Amino acid sequence: MTDTDWKVALAKCKKHIELRLWQKTLSGAHSASNLGADSVEHYLSLSYEKILTGEWEWKEEYTLAEQMIRIVNSLISKEVDKVKTAKGKSFKISYRNIEEEFYNLVDEPENLDELALHETKLHSIETAICGDEQLEFIVEALKEGKKRTEIASLMDITPRQFDKLRERLIRCVRTHQPSAN
């Protein structure tokens, strides 16, 4: 094999992968988050590696490019099968928006007991932070439904500085009510 043979084979294989995975790399089996790398580079490097290490049984009737394409097709099919199995589904990574979860306000209380409990908790938080203007501002902004970045902007601080203030708020409430978790 000459360098030219390899360059031609790699170019043909890369083009084949791009065509085969067209619009299939944003999510699912062939996404970068699932494969851990760009899908085209992932499959191209695996096929190249399998040829060099001899893992792939060489068929004399196929050219180097055809051999690499056959390897890629096999790898793509195996990846889809792997993702469809129960084990593959159990390893699926799901992403959560932590900021949104933290700032989502609890549903409005449905009855008077829940409303009273809600008011009691809010009063104890306000009592714990009484006199600290920054923490009072944060609680008022949270009651209005403002998000982390909005509050930081209103306070003219960075979101990281806001996080420190939020930690201080939690500590104040916990020290004021040692039984609260």
N, C-alpha and C positions, 0 to 999 in steps of 0.2 A: 504494500500500500504506500502510495506517495502522499506527500502533504496536500497535493491538489485533490487527490481522491477523498481525503478526510474533509477538506474544506467544502467540497461539493456535497458530500454525504451529510455533513452537519447543517449546511444551508437548506438542503432539501428536507431533512428531518425537522428542522426548526419551522419551516414553512408549513409542513404537514401538521405539526402540533398546533400552530396558530390557527389554521383552518379548522382542525378538529375541535378545538376548544373555544371557538368563536362565541363570545357572549356567555360562556359557562364558567368564567373565572372569578366573577364577583362574589359568589357565595356557593356553598355546597362542597362537593367532593374535590373540586379542582381549584378552590380558592386558596389564596396565599396563607390565610389563617389556618386552614386545614393541613396544607402541605408543609408549611414552615418556610416557604420560599416562593418566588415567582413561579407559576405553574410551567411556563415554557422552559425556563432554565432548569427546573426540577426534573422534568421528564427527559430533556435533552441530556443532562449530565448523567442521569441513571442509565439511559440507553448507551451512552458512550462508555460508561464504567463497565456495564455488562459485557460489552464487546471486548474491552481491553483485558478484563479479568478472566474471560472465558466462561462466564456464568451462562451465557446464552449459547445454545447449540447452533453452530454455524451450518447453514444449508447452502450448498454449493450453487444451487440454481438462482440464488438471489444476490444482488449487488450489495455493496456496503450500505448504501442509502436505504435500500429495501429492507435489509436486516434491521437497521436502526428503527425504521418506521414500524416494522412488525413488533419490535420490543416495546416501542412507545404505545402502540395499540393495546398490547397485552397489559402494560402497566396502568393505562387509563381504565381499562375494563376492571382490573383488580381493585383499583382505588374506589370505583363506583360500588362494586360488590361489598367492599370493606365498610364503606359508609352506610350501606343499607342494612347491615347486620345489626343485631341487638347490641353487640359489644361496641360496634362503631358508634351507635347512637348514644351509648352511655358515656363515651369520651367526647361528645360534641361540646364545644365551648359556647356558652351563651354569655352575652354581654349585658350588663345592667347599668343604668344611669344612676349612679349612687347619689349624685347631687339632687336629682329629681326626687328620688325616694326619700332623701333626708328632709327636703323642703315641702313635700306634699303634705298638706294639712290633713288632719284626721277628719273623717266624715263628721258632719254635724251630729251631735247627740240626738238620739231618737226619742228619748223620754226624759222626764224630769230628774230621775236619779242619775242618769248619765250626764245630763247638763250640770247638775250640782257637783258631781265628781270632777268634771272638766273645769268648772269654775274654781273649785278648791285647789286643784293642781296648779292652775294658772296663778292663783293668788299666792301659793307657796313659792312659786318661781319668782314672782314679782317681789315678794318679801325678801327672798334670799339675795336678790341683786339690788335692793333698794340703796340708793346713794351712788351707784356706779353708772354714770351717764352713758358710757359706751355700751354696757350690757343692757341697760334699759332701752336704748335706741334699737339694739338688735332684736330684743323681744317684741317691741312695737312693730318693727319692720316685718318680722316673721308672722305676727298676727295679721298683718295686711297682706300676707302671701308673697312677699318679695323673695327673690332667689339670692343665693350666695353672692354672685357677681354684682347684682343690683345693689345689695346692701353695702358691699365693699366700696362700690363706686360712690354711693351716697355719703359714706363715711370718709371718703378720700383716702382709702388705704388699699393695699393689694389684697387679693383673695387669700393669699397665704397668711397675711396678718389677721384677716378676718377669722381664719381657721383657728388661730391661736386665741383670739377673743372668744370664740365659740367653746373651745376647750376650757377656758377660764370660767365661762358661764356654767358649764356642766359641773365643774369642780365646786363652784359656789353653791349650786343647788344641792349637790351631794353632801357637802359639809353642813349645810343648813338643815338637811334631812338625812341623817345617817342611815335610816332604814330604807330610803328610796334607792332603787337600782336603775 
